[in-house]
Amino acid sequence: MAEKIWNVGAYTRLSRDDGDKAESESIGSQKEIIRDFIQNKKDMVIIKEYVDDGYSGVSFERPGFKQMMEDVKVKKIDCIICKDLSRFARNYIDSGRYLEKIFPFIGVRFIAINDNYDSAGEKSQSDSLIVPFKNLINDAYCKDISMKIRSQLDIKRKMGDFIGAFAVYGYKKDPENKNKLLVDEQAAQVVELIFRLRLQGMSNSGIAEKLNDMGVLSPMEYKRSNGMRYESGFRANERALWTPVAVLRILTNEVYLGTLIQHKRGTPNYKVKKEIQYNREDWIVIEENHEAIVTKIDFDTVQSLLQRDVRVAPQEESVHLFSGYVHCGDCEHTMVRKTVPSRGKKYYYYVCSTHKAKLGCSSHSFSESKLNKIVLSLVQDHIQQICRLDEVLDYIAALPESQREIFNYDAQLKKLNEEIQRFQDLKLNLYSDMADGVISKEEYMEFRAGYDRKIQARQQSLIQLKEEREQAVESNQRSVTWIELFKQYENITELQRSVIVNLIERIIIYDSKHIEVVFRYEDQLHSAMQYVERISEIIEEVV
């Protein structure tokens, strides 16, 4: 009877994720070991070599392994040889299923050279223990390596190191430190343009169309034009174009504020490769980690715009002046712009969207031209108020050090704490005085109540003073960006869309005679005015 010739599939695998060492476990080294093993074996011939370079042994979702199993099914090979069991797999359960069930059932011989395992050889009693034990060790080793890698990556993320194959559009990796982001001037100009167009009233789809018309490369094509092997699941055509979704991703990405956000998604453990989305509290967020491309004010303004019901009219490129900002004072829903033609002219009014949809409320329409005049007047008055406030803050900041010491908050806080401690000590001594007969029980109760009131009053003053100090720190900073935002429109003579989105939170129409404009940064304005009022009172007391 002729000797059986085994058709061999030589399988090799390498993955740094499993802690494999480049030299001893290299693909080339594994191939040489297998070739040397069958060199003098006349009953074996290598039909094909299968390679999985860069694939973890935890899962069998590997292209080389899948191709090898397809060749097994069509009887192209009937023997698989690996350097050792860890090259075949590091998953205890799945590797055992292949070795003990699948391969014996389909008649495939399996050899792990360095582990002295040959499924066609004589079975010793120890094989049933040693082979599963080695698989278990490989599995545990992979788990340990995975935990160490995850832990090390989290440490790097918390230190502000960028962990990613490609930098976010608008940035590039620092050539001297791949974990740091630098501004990519060319792409950053596009990011700035996208934010500017959105602030001017252009929709996401309008911005995408404009960028495509200008011939601006989309993020994917830009990376590929710079020689990067970048692929994405978002591409629908042969050449990736700008889309509204791509624009939205840029407009909502906090990385452009200089904030590095990582660990937003990942795999549950080393065996499950399907990614999951982590909750916001599990993200690793490092603020002021790299140079910002967009200011905080512009970014926050865009986020506010994205939450509004802002629609671009057909055949128009940008939204109307008040779009998304006018609200009904009764039902609080947005009011919509209505065109009323009369005698060859067109007149524009804002009407309640709830009433227009016949869901209740009342129309209380308001003329757009009248609204424009009223809002302009209110904006001008508000800006003048802020300019006067700014002058007062300048005056306070210019006071000599000796005069500014009169409202030294730290000194006042220290004094209040000392008074609280003194009254608490006196309160503690009262009981001893009563026990010694110095005071009566009635006097003890009266004195104790009096000390409690004094302690409570000073504790309340302490809380108020701490709040005022925080307001002072905020208001006394000369780079108060929100004040500068208003001051740039100091000489305004007409309303523009940029004025609305930068200065106004909402416009509320109650009836034909009563409207309210809610400005942005009203909390900051209130705090600054409280600070000025407090300082003025202290100066008057001293004088």
Rosetta blueprint (number, residue, H / E / L):
1 M L
2 A L
3 E L
4 K L
5 I L
6 W E
7 N E
8 V E
9 G E
10 A E
11 Y E
12 T E
13 R E
14 L E
15 S L
16 R H
17 D H
18 D H
19 G L
20 D L
21 K L
22 A L
23 E L
24 S L
25 E L
26 S L
27 I H
28 G H
29 S H
30 Q H
31 K H
32 E H
33 I H
34 I H
35 R H
36 D H
37 F H
38 I H
39 Q L
40 N L
41 K L
42 K L
43 D L
44 M E
45 V E
46 I E
47 I E
48 K E
49 E E
50 Y E
51 V E
52 D E
53 D E
54 G L
55 Y L
56 S L
57 G L
58 V L
59 S L
60 F L
61 E L
62 R L
63 P H
64 G H
65 F H
66 K H
67 Q H
68 M H
69 M H
70 E H
71 D H
72 V H
73 K H
74 V L
75 K L
76 K L
77 I L
78 D L
79 C E
80 I E
81 I E
82 C E
83 K L
84 D L
85 L H
86 S H
87 R H
88 F H
89 A L
90 R L
91 N L
92 Y H
93 I H
94 D H
95 S H
96 G H
97 R H
98 Y H
99 L H
100 E H
101 K H
102 I H
103 F H
104 P H
105 F H
106 I H
107 G L
108 V L
109 R E
110 F E
111 I E
112 A E
113 I L
114 N L
115 D L
116 N L
117 Y E
118 D E
119 S L
120 A L
121 G L
122 E L
123 K L
124 S L
125 Q L
126 S L
127 D H
128 S H
129 L H
130 I H
131 V H
132 P H
133 F H
134 K H
135 N H
136 L H
137 I H
138 N H
139 D H
140 A H
141 Y H
142 C H
143 K H
144 D H
145 I H
146 S H
147 M H
148 K H
149 I H
150 R H
151 S H
152 Q H
153 L H
154 D H
155 I H
156 K H
157 R H
158 K H
159 M L
160 G L
161 D L
162 F L
163 I L
164 G L
165 A L
166 F L
167 A L
168 V L
169 Y L
170 G L
171 Y E
172 K E
173 K E
174 D E
175 P L
176 E L
177 N E
178 K E
179 N E
180 K E
181 L E
182 L E
183 V E
184 D L
185 E H
186 Q H
187 A H
188 A H
189 Q H
190 V H
191 V H
192 E H
193 L H
194 I H
195 F H
196 R H
197 L H
198 R H
199 L H
200 Q L
201 G L
202 M E
203 S L
204 N H
205 S H
206 G H
207 I H
208 A H
209 E H
210 K H
211 L H
212 N H
213 D H
214 M L
215 G L
216 V L
217 L L
218 S L
219 P H
220 M H
221 E H
222 Y H
223 K H
224 R H
225 S H
226 N L
227 G L
228 M L
229 R L
230 Y L
231 E L
232 S L
233 G L
234 F L
235 R L
236 A L
237 N L
238 E L
239 R L
240 A L
241 L L
242 W L
243 T L
244 P H
245 V H
246 A H
247 V H
248 L H
249 R H
250 I H
251 L H
252 T L
253 N L
254 E H
255 V H
256 Y H
257 L H
258 G L
259 T L
260 L E
261 I E
262 Q E
263 H L
264 K L
265 R E
266 G E
267 T L
268 P L
269 N L
270 Y L
271 K L
272 V L
273 K L
274 K L
275 E L
276 I E
277 Q E
278 Y L
279 N L
280 R H
281 E H
282 D H
283 W L
284 I E
285 V E
286 I E
287 E L
288 E L
289 N L
290 H L
291 E L
292 A L
293 I L
294 V L
295 T L
296 K H
297 I H
298 D H
299 F H
300 D H
301 T H
302 V H
303 Q H
304 S H
305 L H
306 L H
307 Q L
308 R L
309 D L
310 V L
311 R L
312 V L
313 A L
314 P L
315 Q L
316 E L
317 E L
318 S E
319 V L
320 H L
321 L L
322 F L
323 S L
324 G L
325 Y L
326 V E
327 H E
328 C E
329 G L
330 D L
331 C L
332 E L
333 H L
334 T E
335 M E
336 V E
337 R E
338 K E
339 T E
340 V E
341 P E
342 S E
343 R L
344 G L
345 K E
346 K E
347 Y E
348 Y E
349 Y E
350 Y E
351 V E
352 C E
353 S H
354 T H
355 H H
356 K H
357 A L
358 K L
359 L L
360 G L
361 C L
362 S L
363 S L
364 H L
365 S L
366 F E
367 S E
368 E H
369 S H
370 K H
371 L H
372 N H
373 K H
374 I H
375 V H
376 L H
377 S H
378 L H
379 V H
380 Q H
381 D H
382 H H
383 I H
384 Q H
385 Q H
386 I H
387 C H
388 R H
389 L H
390 D H
391 E H
392 V H
393 L H
394 D H
395 Y H
396 I H
397 A H
398 A L
399 L L
400 P L
401 E H
402 S H
403 Q H
404 R H
405 E H
406 I H
407 F H
408 N L
409 Y H
410 D H
411 A H
412 Q H
413 L H
414 K H
415 K H
416 L H
417 N H
418 E H
419 E H
420 I H
421 Q H
422 R H
423 F H
424 Q H
425 D H
426 L H
427 K H
428 L H
429 N H
430 L H
431 Y H
432 S H
433 D H
434 M H
435 A H
436 D L
437 G L
438 V L
439 I L
440 S L
441 K H
442 E H
443 E H
444 Y H
445 M H
446 E H
447 F H
448 R H
449 A H
450 G H
451 Y H
452 D H
453 R H
454 K H
455 I H
456 Q H
457 A H
458 R H
459 Q H
460 Q H
461 S H
462 L H
463 I H
464 Q H
465 L H
466 K H
467 E H
468 E H
469 R H
470 E H
471 Q H
472 A H
473 V H
474 E H
475 S H
476 N L
477 Q L
478 R L
479 S L
480 V L
481 T H
482 W H
483 I H
484 E H
485 L H
486 F H
487 K H
488 Q L
489 Y L
490 E L
491 N L
492 I L
493 T L
494 E L
495 L L
496 Q L
497 R H
498 S H
499 V H
500 I H
501 V H
502 N H
503 L H
504 I E
505 E E
506 R E
507 I E
508 I E
509 I E
510 Y L
511 D L
512 S L
513 K L
514 H L
515 I E
516 E E
517 V E
518 V E
519 F E
520 R L
521 Y L
522 E H
523 D H
524 Q H
525 L H
526 H H
527 S H
528 A H
529 M H
530 Q H
531 Y H
532 V H
533 E H
534 R H
535 I H
536 S H
537 E H
538 I H
539 I H
540 E H
541 E H
542 V H
543 V L
